[in-house]
Amino acid sequence: MKPGRLKQILLLTDGCSNHGEDPIAVAALARNQGVTVNVIGVLDDRQHSKPQGLDEIESIAEAGGGISQIVYQKSLSQTVQMVTRQAMTQTIQGVVNKELQEILGKDQTIEELPLDKRAEVVEVVDDLGETCDLEVLVLVDTSASMNHKLPTVKDALYDLSLSLNARTGSNQFCVYVFPDTKKTIKKMIDWTPELEKIHGIFSKISSGGYTPTGPALKEALYAFTEKPFFHSMQDGVDPYEETGL
Amino acid sequence: MKKQGFNLYPGSYVRGKWSGHGYIIEKELGSGACGTVFLSRNAKGEKCALKIGSDSSRLMLEVNMLKKFGKVQGVKLGPSFVDVDDWVDPSRQTFPFYVMEYIEGAALRSFLKGKSREWVGICALQLLSDLEHLHRAGYAFGDLKTDNLLMVDSRVRLIDVGGVTQFGRAIKEYTEFYDRGYWGLGSRKADPSYDLFAVSMIMLEMAYPGRFEKGVKPSRTLMNKLTASTLLKPYQKMIIQCWEGKYLHASEMKHSLSLVLMKRTMSPPPSRRKKKQQQGSEKVELVTFSILSVLFLGVSIFSFWI
């Protein structure tokens, strides 16, 4: 069985979008294009109450077929890797469920399987999570309130690469920030298998006062689909298709 | 985290939809990322631990691990597996659960309270022996931490096999303090030394029960904490070698540790004062014994007389 390639956008933000198109709609579009959208809301360690507008975070991830989590800075590292892994499992389970339904009929999902069959299927899902290839586009909100959180974000991204590179499957990461006055988002790191050289990437950032989450997500999606990646062209419309059992 | 959504209280009855086996909930023992563990009783009234959650895939992976590692090469590593099933609650929602042996024991820290300091080393030695068996089977324990350990009859027992990972694969579950990746001292790929690092951190936690964060220079923080602890003084050299990745197998670290422990038991020469006290206590015992004998004799003679 040949493991497939999973594609994810990981959005790190701390507030509500206030400019441009609806990020929830863009996330739904991304999902349709085979790209999962995960969102992490980063709170200040001293922040006590949840700021308004963070409900949007959950809605974006839901529409994007991904996972959302709101966390304090100090648990950012562990959350980033956990969310990414959980979303991978979720996607793979979705593919496996689809296959099961095709073979066994409607209402047949992993959860419904008799126990002995379930015991075998979960091992297959686990195997795929370990061996599949993964592409993560990290999209960092660098608007004013995020500024002092960026060193933590940098640590968390390094940690993410540490976690994922322990897997058997290969990984590709790239990092974009927004808002950017010229092109909405700005590429900070091009596709690379390791996020070790991210030292100082956030130092030259001029932070804007608005948060165009929707347009930024859309640009990120374009960056994915236009990626001149030697093998991603053969994937066809649904990149999950080749994850078939 | 996701809300788990089930309502279980002492006295609740959980019945498996596949097997029909039922369990009565007695009390909550603890809850983690993927479920809650309850002390419960089976139909025969025997105690068991029941873990229930909402992620059926994850629970099933744990069941697979339990079945595999309840016993490795005749050695008991985790709790033994009892049952797995789904429970349909009164609102027709389905929750997966599994049942395992209930292990009654003390947390490592409360066990060590008031004990002499070589117990830190002895517990680590026991842990390394268990790891040696697991490693021989080609697996790392993964999420090794004090929360996953219990002391039963002065022997350490591993109680959660959810993080067990085949060598060469990525560690999926970890707790930062015990994770070598967090401290910048290695990868998150499962290998024997991943667990050995966690053992060293369990020892450090015995000296610093509140744990500590990595700070700006993680390896410097570790070294400072280690050298500042008198409790860990005897184990300093071994722990540093562990951090330097000198130990590739549990047996090597175990060897170093037993050298330390054997030395400690032989080296401190008993001081004179102690000896005197001992002799003194022996004297007291002797005197007590004589008095008791005389009394007994007296009573016997008295009763004989009557």
Interface residues (C-beta under 8 A of the other chain):
Chain A: S77 Q78 R85 T89 Q93 I110 E111 P114 L115 R118 A119 V122 E123 V125 D126 E130 D159 L162 S163 L164 N165 A166 R167 T168
Chain B: W18 S56 S57 R58 M60 L61 V63 N64 V84 D85 D86 T94 P96 G168 R169 A170 I171 K172 E176 G181 Y182 S187 R188 K189 A190
